Amino acid sequence: LPIHLPPLRQRREDITALADAFLARYAAEEGRPFLGFDAGAGALLEAYAWPGNVRQLQNVIRRIVVLHGGGAVTRAMLPPTITATGSAATTPAAAPSGECRTAIMPFREQERQIIEAALAAFDGNIPRAAAALELSPSTIYRKRQAWSDRSPG
């Protein structure tokens, strides 16, 4: 029996409820006191097209929990792809040049920033950072070794 479930962009009324549920789950897992979303952040979540569907929403919420200490989720905590205005929210290439420079960078640099931010959030605890990023701790060890091998000096 096939079940048709429309994409998240066609169920905008579900976005806030899903985001709240993911925030509560991940905040409890990490022991962080998040209070929900402020009006601006909630409106941006509902306006975004979510090309990655529910999985992308989950990843965005997990990233917020990992990178921030708690409180209400604000616009500043959201990734640049979501905070971009108008059609730029779905097509980063159409974003104004100032936003594009911060949103578009080589994958290796983004990956390093995310891993380093997770490590900072967990006081250098590699197993906890890896769990939050859904990676194996050995992946983080390997990447850090590669970064130090590439560093001049």
N, C-alpha and C positions, 0 to 999 in steps of 0.2 A: 504494500500500500504506500505509494509515494505521497510525501507530505511536502507541499510547496510553502516555503518560508521566504517572504519577500526580503530584499536587502535592507539593511539598517536605514539607508537614506530614504526608503519608502515608509519607514516606521518611526518618524521623528519623535512621535509622542513616547516612544519607548527609550529613547536615548538617555534622558535624565534618570529614569528608574534604573536602567542598567548601570549607568555611571555611578550612581549612589550605591548600588549593590557591590560593584567591584571595589569602590573606594572603602566601603565598610570591611570587606573581606581582606583586602591587602593591608589596610591600616591595622587590623587586628593581628594579622600574621606578623607584621613588623613591629607591633607595639607602639604605633604612632597615633597621636590624638588628632585625627582629622575630623572636621565638623561639617563637611559637605562642601557644596559649591556656592560661591557668591553668584549674584544674578548675572554679572558680565560673563563669567566663565561658563555658566550653564547655557546662556544664550549662544555663545560661540560653539559649544559642543553640539547644540541642536542645529546650528546653521551649517556645520561642516558636512561634506558629502560622504565621508567614511568609505573611501574606495576599498579599504581593507576589511570592511564590515565589522562584526562584533570583535573579532580577534584584534583588530587595530585599536578599537576602543579599550579593550582589556590592557593592551600594551601601553597605551598612553596613560591610563590610570595607574598601572604598576610603576611606570617611570616617575610619575608625580610623587607617589608614596616613597619611592626609593631616594629620590633627590631632594625631598623637602621634609621638614621636621613635623609638620602638622598644621592645625588651624584650618581655616576655610580655604578651599582651592580658589585661587584668583587667576585672572587672565595672564599674569606674569608667569605663572607656573606651567602654562600650556605650551606645547611645542610651537615653533614659528609657523609651521604649515597650517595649524589650526587658527592662530591669531591673525593670519593674513586676512585682509578684508576682501569682500566681493568674490569675484571669480578666481582670484589668486589663491583662495583656500583650496581649490581643487586642482589648480594648475600652477605650481610654483614658478614656472618660467615666466608667467605673466605678472608676477609680483613686482612691486617697485624695486628699483635697483638697490636701495639701501637694505631692504628686507632680504633680497635674494642673496646678497653677500653673506648674510649670517645663516640663512637656511640651507644654502647649497655649498657643500665642501666635500672633499674626497672622503669616501667611505672609511678609509683607514683612520682619518682624523676624527670622524664622528664616533667610530668604534672606541678609539682611545679615550676620547672625552667622556663617553658614557661609562666605560669601565672605571676610569679614574674617579668620576663622580660617585659611582657606587662604592668604590673602595673608601673614599672620603666619608661617605654617609655611614659606613659600617666600621669606621676607625681602623681601616686597613685589614679587616677580617675577610680574607679571600673566600672562604667557604660560604659565609653569609652573603657577600656581594654576588658571588656566582649564583647562589640560589635565587636571589632577587632578580637577577638578569636571565634566569633560566639557562645558565651555562654550566659546564663542568668546571670545577676549580682548576683542573689541569689546563683548561683553555686559557684561563686568566694567567696562570703561571707561564705558559708558553708565550702568550702575547707580550707579557712584561719582559721576558727574556729577549724576544725579538726586538722590542723597542730599545732595550739597553744595547743590543748588538749594533743597531743602526745609529745610535747616538755617537756624534763625533767626540773623540777624546778618550 
